[in-house]
């Protein structure tokens, strides 16, 4: 899905280039940098990393390699929880609106 730069050791730490439209075809002329943005669990429990092209936004999935840094993978996985798409101050208000008592303490 992307061509790896030589300066990085693992999928989760490396930047790569958007060179494929379909895996292995090298048909894309975008050339944008692919950055790791999320992880997901495939059927059978295998983890994969979602990369997004910084130029065109295309998403691709690459399976986790044996030498990928587990702490970096966890960091990628936790990113949506650490930076939700809403202000954390509104959690109590949203909980109350959904029928809860709204208390977080």
C-alpha positions in Angstrom: 0.0 0.0 0.0 2.9 2.3 0.5 6.6 2.4 0.0 8.6 2.6 3.2 11.4 5.1 3.8 14.6 3.4 4.8 15.2 5.5 8.0 12.6 3.8 10.1 12.5 0.3 11.6 8.8 -0.4 12.1 5.3 0.2 10.6 4.1 2.2 13.5 7.0 4.6 13.6 7.8 5.0 9.9 6.5 7.5 7.4 5.7 6.0 4.1 4.7 7.2 0.7 1.3 6.8 -1.0 2.2 4.9 -4.1 -0.6 2.3 -4.5 -4.2 2.5 -5.5 -4.6 -1.2 -4.8 -2.0 -3.1 -2.8 1.2 -3.6 -4.8 0.1 -1.9 -8.0 2.3 1.3 -7.7 -0.4 3.1 -9.7 -0.8 6.2 -7.6 0.9 9.4 -8.6 0.0 11.1 -5.3 3.3 10.5 -3.4 1.9 12.0 -0.2 3.2 10.9 3.2 1.2 8.2 4.8 0.9 8.6 8.6 -0.3 6.0 11.1 -3.7 7.2 12.6 -5.4 4.2 14.1 -5.2 0.5 14.8 -7.9 -2.1 14.4 -8.3 -5.8 15.2 -8.8 -8.1 12.2 -10.8 -11.3 12.4 -8.8 -13.8 14.4 -7.3 -11.1 16.7 -4.5 -9.8 14.4 -3.8 -6.1 14.8 -3.4 -3.8 11.8 -2.4 -0.1 11.4 -4.6 2.4 9.5 -2.5 4.9 7.6 -3.9 8.1 6.1 -2.3 10.1 3.2 -1.5 13.6 4.4 -2.0 14.9 0.8 -5.2 13.2 -0.5 -6.6 11.5 2.6 -6.7 8.0 1.3 -6.7 5.3 4.0 -4.8 2.0 3.9 -4.4 -0.9 6.3 -1.2 -2.7 7.0 -0.8 -5.7 9.4 1.3 -5.2 12.4 4.8 -6.5 12.1 6.5 -8.6 14.8 9.0 -5.9 15.5 6.5 -3.0 15.8 6.8 -1.2 19.1 3.9 -2.3 21.4 3.9 1.0 23.3 3.7 3.0 20.1 0.8 0.8 18.9 -1.0 1.4 22.2 -0.3 5.1 21.8 -2.0 5.1 18.4 -4.9 3.1 19.8 -5.5 5.4 22.7 -5.3 8.7 20.6 -9.1 8.9 20.0 -9.8 8.5 23.8 -7.2 11.1 24.7 -8.4 13.6 22.1 -12.1 13.1 21.6 -14.0 15.1 19.0 -15.8 17.1 21.8 -14.6 19.0 24.8 -14.1 16.8 27.9 -15.9 19.4 30.0 -19.2 18.4 28.2 -19.1 14.7 29.3 -21.4 15.3 32.3 -23.8 17.4 30.3 -23.9 14.7 27.5 -24.4 11.9 30.0 -27.3 13.8 31.5 -28.8 14.3 28.0 -28.6 10.6 27.3 -30.6 9.8 30.4 -27.8 9.3 33.0 -27.6 11.4 36.1 -24.6 13.3 34.6 -22.3 12.8 37.7 -18.7 12.0 36.9 -17.5 12.1 40.5 
